[in-house]
Amino acid sequence: MRLHTLHDLDKTEGTVQLRHAADPSSSATTLVLFPPPSATDPNDPLRWPRWKKHTAFLSVCAFTFLTNYGIGGLAPAFYILSQEFDRSMAQTSDLLLWPILVLGAFNFLWVPLANYFGKRPVFVFCSGLLCACFLWGAVARSFESLLWSNIVAAFAGSSTEALGASIVNDLYFLHERGAKMGLYMNFISGGNTVGPLVCGLVITGLSWRWHKWIAVIFTAINFVTVLLFVPETRYYRDANEDRVDGERREGVLSSSTEHVEAQTEPKKTATVSETVEEEQSPPSTVPKKTWIRELSLWSGVAPDTNLLKMFIRPLPMFAYPCVIYAFLGYAVSLVLTVSVNILNPFVLQAPPYNWSPMINGLINLPGFIGNVAGSFAGGWLVDVFCDWRTRRNSGVFEPENRLYLGVLPLVITGTGCLLFGYGVEKTLHWTSLFFGYGMVSFALTAVPTITMAYVSDCVLPVNSDALMLVNGEAPFGCSSFSVMYMADLLQV
């Protein structure tokens, strides 16, 4: 029961032969499916029908969207809540800062539990608990009760932070990973943009409690979809086959530096691919699970391990450069967006703007547009760029290709920070704040999409552990920066 090194589990380090030439004299190439799906087991999530994959994935995406919708979406009501409960600006911001901290911290609980017992029981329990917490918040009669309802809701919603990203790797192939990760990140950030937009309209016509009631309705529906349409996606692949494939790919990479062998290598890869296709043709040797059986919350425990080992296993990855890089990128992009979310109600609902919460909520329109643009650039566009680089590299995919387009959020969001900050300082026209916030929001989806897909490529066998560290550390950094930021504001 010893701990294995990552090299024991996967010798490729994410560098794989993703394309091969069917004819050496032709420029046309054929895509290789990686990871290779099981040839004999129809229960392999990679072999599920497309509709089944998409339904399960979108149900989890809706779960994470509603978490942020119900908690972060309350931001336009902060000014009203501070008056209703007689709380200061800093105290009211606790409704967002503490849940963000909890969202990160309890990744360290849910991911080991899911690795050991399975993802499905975690998702089902937490989606039900989230609905109950929003119901609690809707009927809360004190500030402390509302705060604790948000904190416990964040405890439940934290289950989707890393596991939601991990499920992308369970259901989809490498060439689909960037686009799906971008879609997932758009659902996360969408809760923090669509939520405040809806909340601003709701509290103007009704009250902030109706924002919570709407969240209760949709989380109840989502609980049903998770219960019925999200089977267990944890799957154990043959380690020996993976190791052989890794050694074969290492042979490809070591010989690709020579021009002559680079021309002959696609023939070898084509032979391997044809062999895989032939192995998929025999009838399945494992019975396909029925829908009723897939509804079971129990799928067994992880073999040859124990729960304590699952909690200890991720800790060495704190020192992995790819994990550190992804955490820092996510934390910085998150703190910028959270800071603007906390600040804008106190700027736009106070003199000289004097906006109502409904009008204030409209600032989330450019935020939403920025999120969508960021997820597109960090997801689909990066996939296209990586495919172009792979074709130019004799069909060899390298995870580092994803990082080149990180220059886009660096330039766009950096400019947006200057525009928004200068606009607040000089009380410029509201359009400057809107454009600035839209540009700031670009990084919230672009940076995590790029970096988390990169981490998944590099450490695929333990991607859920690595993503747990990224999603767990980022909110800690965000909360720390935000607390210091609020302290500086109060001194101004």
C-alpha positions in Angstrom: 0.0 0.0 0.0 2.9 2.4 -0.9 2.4 5.8 -2.4 3.3 5.8 -6.1 5.1 8.6 -8.0 3.3 10.3 -10.8 5.9 8.7 -13.2 4.8 5.3 -12.1 1.2 6.1 -13.0 1.9 7.9 -16.3 5.2 8.1 -18.1 4.0 10.5 -20.8 3.6 13.6 -18.5 0.9 14.7 -20.9 2.9 14.6 -24.1 1.2 12.2 -26.4 0.8 11.3 -30.0 -2.6 12.8 -30.8 -2.5 12.7 -34.6 -1.0 10.4 -37.1 -0.8 10.5 -40.9 -2.8 7.7 -42.6 -0.6 8.2 -45.7 3.0 9.6 -45.3 2.7 11.3 -48.7 -0.4 13.2 -47.7 -0.8 16.1 -45.3 -4.1 14.8 -43.9 -4.0 13.4 -40.4 -6.2 11.3 -38.2 -7.1 12.1 -34.6 -6.2 9.6 -32.0 -8.6 9.3 -29.0 -6.8 9.8 -25.7 -7.2 8.4 -23.2 -8.1 5.3 -25.2 -11.6 4.0 -24.2 -12.1 0.5 -23.0 -12.5 -2.0 -25.7 -14.6 -4.5 -23.7 -16.5 -2.4 -21.0 -19.6 -0.5 -22.1 -19.7 1.2 -18.7 -16.6 3.2 -19.4 -17.8 6.8 -19.3 -15.7 7.6 -22.4 -18.0 5.1 -24.3 -21.3 6.6 -23.0 -23.6 8.1 -25.7 -23.1 11.8 -26.3 -26.5 12.7 -24.8 -25.7 10.9 -21.6 -22.3 12.6 -21.2 -23.8 16.0 -21.9 -26.7 15.5 -19.5 -24.5 14.5 -16.6 -22.0 17.2 -17.3 -24.6 20.0 -17.7 -26.3 18.8 -14.4 -23.1 19.3 -12.6 -22.5 22.6 -14.3 -26.0 23.8 -13.2 -25.1 22.7 -9.7 -22.0 24.9 -9.6 -23.9 27.8 -11.3 -26.6 27.8 -8.7 -24.1 27.7 -5.9 -22.6 31.0 -7.1 -26.0 32.4 -8.1 -27.5 32.0 -4.6 -24.4 33.3 -2.7 -22.5 35.7 -5.0 -25.7 36.8 -6.7 -26.7 38.6 -3.6 -24.1 41.4 -4.1 -26.5 44.1 -5.4 -28.5 43.8 -2.1 -25.4 44.5 0.1 -26.2 48.2 0.4 -29.8 47.4 1.4 -28.8 44.6 3.7 -26.3 46.8 5.5 -29.1 49.2 6.3 -31.7 46.6 7.1 -29.4 44.7 9.6 -27.4 47.8 10.7 -24.1 46.4 9.5 -21.0 48.2 8.2 -19.7 47.8 4.6 -16.9 45.4 5.9 -19.4 43.3 7.9 -21.8 43.0 5.0 -19.0 41.9 2.8 -18.7 38.8 5.0 -21.7 37.4 3.2 -19.4 36.9 0.3 -15.9 36.6 1.8 -16.5 33.8 4.2 -18.4 31.6 1.7 -15.5 32.1 -0.8 -13.1 30.8 1.9 -15.3 27.8 2.6 -15.7 27.1 -1.1 -12.0 26.5 -1.3 -11.3 24.9 2.1 -13.8 22.0 1.8 -12.4 20.9 -1.5 -9.9 19.2 0.8 -12.8 17.2 2.2 -15.0 16.3 -0.8 -12.3 15.3 -3.3 -10.7 12.5 -1.1 -14.2 11.3 -0.2 -15.2 11.2 -3.8 -12.0 9.5 -4.9 -12.6 6.8 -2.2 -16.4 6.4 -2.3 -17.3 7.8 -5.7 -18.5 11.2 -7.1 -22.2 10.4 -7.3 -23.0 10.1 -3.6 -21.1 13.4 -3.0 -23.0 15.2 -5.7 -26.4 13.9 -4.6 -25.9 14.7 -0.9 -24.5 18.2 -1.6 -27.1 19.2 -4.1 -29.8 18.4 -1.6 -28.0 20.3 1.1 -27.6 23.3 -1.1 -31.3 23.5 -1.7 -32.0 23.3 2.1 -29.5 26.1 2.8 -31.1 28.5 0.3 -34.4 27.7 1.9 -32.8 28.6 5.2 -31.5 31.9 3.8 -34.9 32.8 2.4 -36.5 32.7 5.8 -33.5 34.1 7.8 -34.5 36.8 10.3 -31.1 38.0 11.4 -27.8 38.8 9.7 -26.0 36.0 11.5 -28.6 33.5 10.3 -28.2 34.7 6.7 -24.4 34.6 7.0 -24.4 31.0 8.3 -26.9 29.9 5.6 -24.4 31.2 3.0 -21.5 29.5 4.7 -23.2 26.1 4.9 -24.4 26.5 1.3 -20.7 27.1 0.3 -19.8 24.0 2.2 -22.2 22.0 0.0 -21.3 23.9 -3.2 -17.6 23.4 -2.7 -18.1 19.8 -3.8 -18.3 21.0 -7.4 -15.3 23.3 -7.4 -12.7 20.6 -8.2 -14.9 17.6 -8.8 -16.9 19.5 -11.5 -13.6 20.1 -13.4 -12.5 16.6 -12.8 -15.6 15.2 -14.3 -14.5 16.8 -17.6 -11.6 14.4 -17.7 -13.9 11.4 -16.8 -16.3 12.0 -19.7 -14.3 13.6 -22.5 -11.2 13.0 -24.6 -8.1 15.2 -24.5 -9.0 17.1 -27.7 -12.3 18.1 -26.1 -11.0 19.1 -22.7 -10.3 22.8 -23.3 -13.8 23.6 -24.7 -15.6 21.7 -22.0 -13.4 23.2 -19.2 -14.2 26.6 -20.7 -18.0 25.8 -20.5 -17.7 24.6 -16.9 -15.8 27.8 -15.9 -18.5 29.9 -17.6 -21.1 28.2 -15.4 -19.1 29.0 -12.3 -18.5 32.6 -13.2 -22.0 32.9 -14.7 -23.5 32.5 -11.3 -21.6 35.6 -10.1 -22.8 37.7 -13.1 -26.2 36.4 -14.0 -27.0 36.1 -10.3 -26.5 39.8 -9.4 -28.2 40.8 -12.6 -31.4 38.9 -11.6 -31.0 39.9 -8.0 -31.0 43.6 -8.9 -34.3 43.2 -10.8 -35.9 41.1 -8.1 -35.1 43.2 -5.0 -36.3 46.3 -6.8 -39.7 44.8 -7.5 -40.0 42.4 -4.6 -37.2 41.9 -2.0 -33.9 40.3 -1.6 -35.6 37.2 -0.1 -37.2 36.4 -3.4 -33.7 36.1 -4.9 -33.2 33.2 -2.4 -36.6 31.7 -3.2 -35.8 31.6 -6.9 -32.6 29.8 -6.0 -34.5 27.3 -3.9 -36.8 26.5 -6.8 -34.0 25.9 -9.3 -31.7 24.0 -6.8 -34.7 21.6 -6.1 -35.0 20.9 -9.8 -31.2 20.5 -10.1 -31.3 18.0 -7.2 -33.7 15.8 -9.2 -31.6 16.0 -12.3 -28.4 15.1 -10.4 -30.3 12.2 -8.6 -31.6 10.8 -11.9 -29.1 11.7 -14.6 -25.6 11.8 -13.0 -24.2 8.2 -12.8 -20.9 7.4 -11.2 -18.1 8.6 -13.5 -15.2 7.2 -11.5 -13.5 4.5 -13.6 -10.4 2.5 -13.1 -8.4 1.8 -16.3 -5.9 -1.0 -16.7 -2.7 0.4 -15.3 -0.6 -2.1 -17.3 -2.1 -1.0 -20.6 -1.6 2.7 -19.7 2.1 1.9 -18.9 2.6 0.1 -22.2 1.0 3.0 -24.1 3.2 5.4 -22.3 6.4 3.5 -23.2 5.2 3.4 -26.8 4.6 7.1 -26.9 8.0 7.8 -25.3 9.5 5.8 -28.2 7.7 8.0 -30.6 8.9 11.2 -28.9 12.6 10.1 -28.6 12.8 9.3 -32.4 10.8 12.3 -33.6 13.9 14.6 -33.6 15.3 12.9 -36.6 13.7 13.8 -39.9 13.7 10.3 -41.4 12.2 8.7 -38.4 9.6 11.5 -38.0 8.3 10.5 -41.4 8.2 6.8 -40.6 6.8 7.2 -37.1 3.2 8.0 -38.2 3.1 4.5 -39.8 3.9 2.9 -36.4 1.2 5.1 -34.7 -1.3 4.2 -37.4 -0.6 0.5 -36.7 -1.2 1.1 -33.1 -4.5 3.0 -33.8 -5.7 0.3 -36.1 -5.0 -2.3 -33.4 -7.1 -0.4 -30.9 -9.9 -0.1 -33.4 -9.8 -3.9 -34.0 -9.8 -4.5 -30.3 -13.0 -2.5 -29.9 -14.9 -4.7 -32.4 -15.3 -7.8 -30.3 -18.4 -8.0 -28.2 -18.3 -6.6 -24.6 -17.2 -9.0 -21.9 -18.7 -6.8 -19.1 -22.5 -6.5 -18.8 -23.9 -3.0 -19.3 -25.4 -1.5 -16.2 -29.1 -0.8 -16.3 -30.4 2.7 -15.5 -31.9 1.5 -12.2 -28.5 0.1 -11.2 -26.8 3.4 -12.1 -29.1 5.2 -9.7 -27.3 3.4 -6.8 -25.3 5.7 -4.5 -22.9 2.9 -3.7 -20.3 1.9 -6.3 -17.7 0.4 -3.9 -14.5 1.9 -2.5 -11.2 2.6 -4.2 -9.2 -0.7 -4.4 -5.8 -1.2 -2.8 -6.0 2.0 -0.7 -7.6 3.6 2.3 -9.3 6.8 3.2 -6.4 8.2 5.1 -4.1 7.7 2.1 -6.6 9.6 -0.1 -6.3 12.6 2.2 -2.5 12.4 2.3 -1.9 11.7 -1.4 -2.5 15.2 -2.8 -0.1 17.0 -0.3 3.2 16.5 -2.3 1.6 18.2 -5.3 1.7 21.5 -3.4 5.3 21.7 -4.8 4.4 20.9 -8.4 5.1 24.0 -10.6 2.0 23.5 -12.7 -0.2 23.4 -9.6 1.5 26.6 -8.2 1.1 28.4 -11.5 -2.6 27.4 -11.9 -3.4 28.4 -8.3 -1.8 31.8 -8.6 -3.4 32.6 -11.9 -6.9 31.6 -10.6 -6.4 33.5 -7.3 -5.4 36.7 -8.9 -8.2 36.6 -11.5 -10.8 35.7 -8.8 -9.7 38.5 -6.4 -10.0 41.1 -9.1 -13.6 40.1 -9.9 -14.6 39.7 -6.2 -13.2 43.1 -5.4 -15.2 44.8 -8.1 -18.4 42.9 -7.0 -18.0 44.1 -3.4 -17.1 47.6 -4.3 -19.6 48.5 -7.1 -22.8 48.6 -5.0 -21.2 51.1 -2.6 -20.0 53.2 -5.6 -23.0 53.1 -7.9 -25.8 53.2 -5.2 -24.2 56.2 -3.4 -23.7 59.8 -4.6 -23.0 61.0 -7.2 -24.5 58.0 -9.2 -27.4 57.2 -6.8 -28.5 54.1 -8.8 -31.2 51.8 -7.7 -30.2 48.1 -7.1 -32.0 47.2 -10.3 -29.9 49.6 -12.4 -26.8 48.6 -10.4 -27.3 45.0 -11.4 -26.9 45.9 -15.0 -23.1 46.2 -14.5 -23.1 42.4 -14.6 -24.1 42.4 -18.3 -20.5 43.4 -19.4 -19.3 41.0 -16.7 -21.2 38.2 -18.3 -20.0 39.1 -21.8 -16.4 39.2 -20.5 -16.9 35.7 -18.9 -18.3 34.3 -22.1 -15.4 35.8 -24.2 -12.9 34.5 -21.6 -14.3 31.0 -21.7 -14.3 31.0 -25.5 -10.7 32.2 -25.7 -9.4 30.0 -22.9 -11.4 26.9 -24.1 -12.3 26.5 -27.7 -9.7 28.9 -29.1 -6.9 27.2 -27.1 -8.1 23.8 -28.4 -7.9 25.1 -31.9 -4.4 26.6 -31.3 -3.2 23.4 -29.7 -4.4 21.3 -32.6 -2.5 23.7 -35.0 0.6 23.3 -32.9 0.1 19.5 -32.8 -0.1 19.2 -36.6 3.2 21.2 -36.9 4.8 19.0 -34.3 4.4 15.7 -36.2 1.1 15.0 -34.4 2.6 15.2 -30.9 0.6 17.1 -28.4 2.4 19.0 -25.6 0.5 20.5 -22.6 2.6 23.6 -22.7 0.9 24.7 -25.9 -2.1 25.7 -23.8 -0.1 28.5 -22.1 0.7 30.6 -25.0 -2.7 32.3 -25.2 -2.5 33.3 -21.5 -1.2 36.6 -22.9 -4.8 37.5 -23.8 -6.2 37.8 -20.3 -2.9 39.4 -19.2 -3.4 42.3 -21.6 -7.2 42.6 -21.5 -7.7 42.3 -17.8 -4.7 44.4 -16.9 -6.2 47.2 -19.0 -9.6 46.7 -17.5 -8.2 47.1 -14.0 -6.7 50.5 -14.9 -9.9 51.6 -16.6 -12.2 50.6 -13.7 -9.9 52.0 -10.9 -9.4 55.3 -12.7 -13.1 55.6 -13.4 -14.0 55.1 -9.7 -11.3 57.5 -8.5 -12.4 60.3 -10.9 -16.1 59.4 -10.9 -16.1 59.1 -14.7 -19.1 58.3 -16.8 -20.7 54.9 -15.9 -19.6 53.5 -19.3 -16.0 53.5 -18.2 -16.9 51.3 -15.2 -18.9 49.0 -17.4 -16.2 48.5 -19.9 -13.6 48.1 -17.2 -15.6 45.4 -15.4 -16.2 43.5 -18.6 -12.4 43.5 -19.3 -11.7 42.4 -15.7 -14.2 39.5 -16.0 -12.4 38.2 -19.0 -9.6 36.6 -16.9 -12.0 34.9 -14.4 -12.9 32.3 -17.0 -9.9 32.5 -19.4 -7.1 32.0 -16.8 -8.6 29.0 -14.9 -9.7 27.3 -18.1 -6.2 27.5 -19.6 -4.4 26.5 -16.4 -6.7 23.8 -15.1 -6.7 22.1 -18.5 -2.9 22.3 -18.5 -2.8 20.7 -15.0 -5.1 18.0 -16.1 -3.0 17.2 -19.1 0.2 17.0 -17.0 -1.1 14.9 -14.1 -4.1 13.1 -15.6 -4.0 10.0 -13.3 -4.4 12.2 -10.3 -6.1 15.2 -11.9 -8.8 15.5 -9.2 -6.2 15.8 -6.5 -4.3 18.5 -8.4 -7.5 20.4 -9.2 -8.5 20.2 -5.6 -5.3 22.0 -4.6 -5.9 24.7 -7.3 -9.5 25.3 -6.4 -8.8 25.0 -2.7 -5.8 27.4 -2.6 -7.3 30.0 -4.9 -10.2 31.1 -2.6 -7.8 31.3 0.3 -5.7 33.7 -1.6 -8.7 35.6 -2.8 -10.2 36.0 0.7 -6.9 37.2 2.1 -6.4 39.8 -0.6 -10.0 40.9 -0.3 -9.8 41.3 3.4 -6.7 43.5 3.0 -8.5 45.4 0.2 -11.6 46.1 2.3 -9.3 47.3 5.2 -7.6 49.7 2.8 -11.0 51.0 1.6 -12.1 51.7 5.2 -9.0 53.7 5.8 -9.7 55.9 2.8 
